[in-house]
Amino acid sequence: MANTKTLLTCAGTCSCVLLILVLTACGKKNQPNPDPPTGGEKPVNLTTLVPQKLEQPQLQISLSYGKIAGQLISLAQSDGLSEKLAYNDQQRLKRYERYQKSELIYLVDYTWDDTGKVIRASQHLVELNGKSTTPLGYYDVELNAASNISSVKWYNLNDQLLKTVIYNYSESGTVNTVVNTSPDIKPTGYTYDDKNGLFKKVSSCQFLALENNLSLLRSEKSNVIRQTGASLPYTYNYTYNKEGYPVTITSFDEKGAQTSWKVTY
């Protein structure tokens, strides 16, 4: 009788232990998995690091992009000026448009040759918000093997060559000199930092820079720290985020005039 009682007691104890183990396992199974540690910060997707906003105290510039990474489609300034870029089926630049307070005032149509290395850019003055256009001239852009601009030739409506600009590149792929064939214009030279260029991922900026005189619009691998030559010498200082892209930009000319920008990605 005692043995039977002992066996029943052991069986009861084992059943309880088994029940506890099953319940514990089920509880753990239903618990959500903890989030992986992030070090207090969200991971950065480097493919999205393109400038979204450039700011000065008196001027703000907002940039918008298409579905393809780095494909710039619009630039809007707080002073009412805006620019739009359209692309063809091969994702090559097709048209540039400039607006003043939503009214179309100027456009450029781009025609590519079969090699994709030579582009004819036809310029037009636009009046009456697109109802009247007047041809202004054109320029031919030639690209190198890396699809960077190697030369630009500017013509008037009579096909007369006005000027030629040659772009020379360093071994790293950045522009080190820009030579204007006009005899009275000195070459412009550039030196760079070793960080990621502001518009490194936005290749269309090299075409936009031909129409917009904002010096920041350079699709270079790195950032210019010194500019010499044709115009006033400029020096550029930067602060960077942890990915090595500029977040503040300050330029100084030889007279000490200072211009500063804040960059938002």
C-alpha positions as CSV (number, residue, x, y, z in Angstrom):
1,M,0.0,0.0,0.0
2,A,2.8,2.3,0.8
3,N,4.5,1.6,-2.5
4,T,1.3,2.3,-4.4
5,K,1.0,5.7,-2.5
6,T,4.6,6.6,-3.3
7,L,4.1,5.8,-7.0
8,L,0.9,7.9,-7.2
9,T,2.7,10.8,-5.5
10,C,5.6,10.6,-8.0
11,A,3.3,10.4,-10.9
12,G,1.4,13.5,-9.6
13,T,4.6,15.4,-9.2
14,C,5.9,14.5,-12.7
15,S,2.5,15.5,-14.2
16,C,2.7,18.9,-12.5
17,V,6.3,19.4,-13.6
18,L,5.4,18.4,-17.2
19,L,2.4,20.8,-17.2
20,I,4.6,23.7,-16.0
21,L,7.2,23.0,-18.7
22,V,4.5,22.9,-21.4
23,L,2.9,26.2,-20.2
24,T,6.2,27.9,-20.0
25,A,7.1,26.8,-23.5
26,C,3.8,28.1,-24.8
27,G,4.2,31.4,-23.1
28,K,7.6,31.9,-24.6
29,K,6.3,30.9,-28.1
30,N,3.6,33.6,-27.9
31,Q,5.9,36.4,-26.8
32,P,6.9,38.8,-29.5
33,N,10.6,38.7,-30.5
34,P,12.5,41.7,-29.0
35,D,13.7,44.3,-31.5
36,P,17.4,44.0,-32.4
37,P,19.6,46.5,-30.7
38,T,20.1,49.6,-32.8
39,G,22.5,51.6,-30.7
40,G,19.9,54.2,-30.2
41,E,19.7,55.2,-33.9
42,K,17.9,53.9,-36.9
43,P,20.1,52.4,-39.6
44,V,20.8,54.8,-42.5
45,N,20.1,53.6,-46.1
46,L,23.0,55.1,-48.0
47,T,21.0,55.0,-51.3
48,T,18.6,57.6,-49.9
49,L,21.4,60.1,-49.0
50,V,20.6,62.8,-51.5
51,P,19.9,66.4,-50.5
52,Q,16.3,67.2,-49.8
53,K,16.7,70.8,-48.7
54,L,19.4,73.5,-48.9
55,E,18.9,76.5,-46.6
56,Q,20.2,80.0,-46.0
57,P,18.7,82.6,-43.7
58,Q,17.2,84.3,-46.8
59,L,16.8,81.4,-49.2
60,Q,15.5,77.9,-49.0
61,I,15.7,75.3,-51.8
62,S,13.7,72.1,-51.8
63,L,14.6,69.2,-54.1
64,S,12.3,66.3,-55.3
65,Y,13.3,63.0,-56.8
66,G,11.6,60.4,-59.0
67,K,11.2,56.7,-58.3
68,I,14.7,55.9,-59.6
69,A,17.3,56.6,-56.9
70,G,19.0,59.9,-57.4
71,Q,16.8,61.1,-60.3
72,L,16.2,64.7,-59.6
73,I,12.9,66.0,-61.0
74,S,12.4,69.4,-59.4
75,L,14.1,72.2,-57.5
76,A,12.0,74.9,-55.9
77,Q,13.4,78.1,-54.3
78,S,11.6,80.2,-51.7
79,D,12.0,83.3,-53.9
80,G,9.6,81.9,-56.4
81,L,12.0,80.4,-58.9
82,S,11.6,76.7,-59.7
83,E,13.1,74.2,-62.1
84,K,11.8,70.9,-63.5
85,L,13.6,68.0,-65.2
86,A,11.9,65.4,-67.4
87,Y,13.4,62.1,-68.7
88,N,12.9,59.9,-71.7
89,D,12.2,56.1,-71.7
90,Q,16.0,55.4,-71.4
91,Q,16.0,57.6,-68.3
92,R,18.1,60.2,-70.1
93,L,17.4,63.9,-69.5
94,K,14.7,65.1,-72.0
95,R,13.7,68.6,-70.9
96,Y,14.6,71.3,-68.5
97,E,12.0,73.9,-67.6
98,R,12.4,77.1,-65.5
99,Y,9.4,78.8,-63.8
100,Q,9.0,82.1,-62.1
101,K,6.1,82.0,-59.6
102,S,4.5,79.0,-61.5
103,E,4.8,80.7,-64.9
104,L,7.0,78.9,-67.5
105,I,9.7,81.3,-68.7
106,Y,12.4,79.2,-70.3
107,L,13.1,75.7,-71.5
108,V,15.8,73.4,-72.9
109,D,15.1,70.3,-75.0
110,Y,17.8,67.6,-75.1
111,T,18.4,65.3,-78.1
112,W,20.8,62.4,-77.6
113,D,22.7,60.6,-80.4
114,D,22.7,56.8,-80.7
115,T,25.8,56.4,-78.7
116,G,24.4,58.3,-75.7
117,K,27.6,60.4,-75.5
118,V,26.6,63.6,-77.4
119,I,23.7,65.8,-76.6
120,R,22.2,68.8,-78.4
121,A,20.5,71.2,-75.9
122,S,18.2,73.6,-77.7
123,Q,17.3,76.7,-75.7
124,H,14.0,78.6,-75.8
125,L,12.6,81.7,-74.3
126,V,9.0,81.1,-73.2
127,E,6.3,83.8,-72.9
128,L,2.6,83.9,-72.1
129,N,3.1,80.8,-69.9
130,G,4.0,78.5,-72.8
131,K,1.9,79.9,-75.5
132,S,4.9,81.6,-77.2
133,T,8.4,80.3,-77.6
134,T,11.5,81.9,-79.1
135,P,14.6,79.9,-80.0
136,L,17.7,81.4,-78.4
137,G,20.5,79.1,-79.6
138,Y,21.9,75.8,-78.5
139,Y,24.9,74.0,-77.1
140,D,26.4,70.5,-77.7
141,V,27.5,68.4,-74.7
142,E,29.9,65.6,-75.1
143,L,30.3,62.9,-72.4
144,N,33.4,60.8,-71.7
145,A,33.4,57.0,-71.0
146,A,32.3,57.6,-67.5
147,S,29.3,59.6,-68.7
148,N,30.7,62.8,-67.3
149,I,30.7,66.0,-69.3
150,S,34.0,66.4,-71.2
151,S,33.1,69.4,-73.4
152,V,30.4,72.0,-74.1
153,K,30.2,74.0,-77.3
154,W,27.9,77.0,-77.4
155,Y,26.3,78.2,-80.7
156,N,24.0,81.1,-81.7
157,L,20.9,80.7,-84.0
158,N,23.2,81.1,-87.0
159,D,25.2,78.0,-86.0
160,Q,28.2,80.3,-85.1
161,L,30.4,78.8,-82.4
162,L,30.5,81.2,-79.5
163,K,32.7,79.4,-77.0
164,T,34.0,76.0,-76.1
165,V,34.5,74.7,-72.5
166,I,36.7,71.7,-71.8
167,Y,36.5,69.6,-68.6
168,N,39.6,67.8,-67.4
169,Y,39.4,65.1,-64.8
170,S,41.8,63.7,-62.2
171,E,42.5,60.0,-61.8
172,S,39.9,59.9,-59.1
173,G,37.2,61.1,-61.5
174,T,36.7,64.7,-60.2
175,V,37.0,67.8,-62.4
176,N,40.4,69.4,-61.7
177,T,40.3,72.1,-64.4
178,V,37.7,73.7,-66.6
179,V,39.1,75.5,-69.6
180,N,37.2,78.2,-71.6
181,T,38.8,78.6,-75.1
182,S,38.1,82.3,-75.0
183,P,41.7,83.8,-74.8
184,D,40.9,86.3,-72.1
185,I,39.5,83.8,-69.6
186,K,41.8,81.9,-67.3
187,P,41.2,78.1,-66.6
188,T,39.3,77.4,-63.3
189,G,41.0,74.9,-61.0
190,Y,39.5,72.8,-58.2
191,T,40.9,70.9,-55.2
192,Y,38.7,68.5,-53.2
193,D,38.2,66.9,-49.7
194,D,38.2,63.2,-49.2
195,K,34.6,62.9,-48.2
196,N,31.4,62.1,-50.1
197,G,30.2,64.8,-52.6
198,L,27.0,66.6,-51.8
199,F,25.3,65.5,-55.1
200,K,27.5,62.4,-55.6
201,K,24.4,60.3,-56.3
202,V,22.6,62.8,-58.5
203,S,24.2,62.6,-62.0
204,S,21.8,65.0,-63.7
205,C,23.2,67.9,-61.6
206,Q,26.1,68.2,-64.1
207,F,23.5,69.2,-66.7
208,L,21.5,71.4,-64.3
209,A,24.7,73.2,-63.4
210,L,24.9,74.4,-67.1
211,E,21.6,76.3,-66.6
212,N,21.7,77.2,-62.9
213,N,24.7,79.2,-61.5
214,L,24.4,77.8,-58.0
215,S,27.9,76.4,-57.3
216,L,26.6,73.7,-55.0
217,L,25.1,71.8,-58.0
218,R,28.0,69.6,-58.8
219,S,27.6,65.8,-59.1
220,E,31.2,65.2,-58.0
221,K,32.5,62.3,-55.9
222,S,34.0,64.7,-53.4
223,N,33.5,68.3,-52.3
224,V,35.4,71.3,-53.6
225,I,37.5,73.0,-50.9
226,R,39.4,75.4,-53.2
227,Q,38.5,77.1,-56.4
228,T,40.9,79.3,-58.4
229,G,41.1,80.9,-61.8
230,A,38.4,82.6,-63.9
231,S,36.2,83.9,-61.1
232,L,37.1,85.1,-57.6
233,P,39.0,82.4,-55.7
234,Y,36.8,80.6,-53.2
235,T,37.5,78.5,-50.2
236,Y,34.9,76.0,-48.8
237,N,34.6,74.7,-45.3
238,Y,32.3,71.7,-44.3
239,T,31.0,69.8,-41.4
240,Y,29.9,66.3,-42.1
241,N,27.5,63.6,-40.8
242,K,28.7,60.2,-39.8
243,E,28.3,58.9,-43.4
244,G,30.8,61.6,-44.6
245,Y,28.3,63.8,-46.4
246,P,28.2,67.6,-45.8
247,V,25.6,69.0,-43.5
248,T,26.9,72.6,-43.4
249,I,28.8,74.4,-46.1
250,T,30.5,77.8,-45.8
251,S,32.3,79.5,-48.7
252,F,34.7,82.5,-48.5
253,D,35.9,84.6,-51.4
254,E,39.2,86.4,-51.4
255,K,37.5,89.6,-50.0
256,G,36.2,87.7,-47.0
257,A,32.5,87.6,-48.0
258,Q,30.9,84.5,-46.5
259,T,28.0,82.4,-47.6
260,S,26.6,79.5,-45.5
261,W,24.3,76.6,-46.3
262,K,22.6,74.0,-44.2
263,V,21.8,70.6,-45.8
264,T,19.0,68.2,-45.0
265,Y,19.0,64.7,-46.4
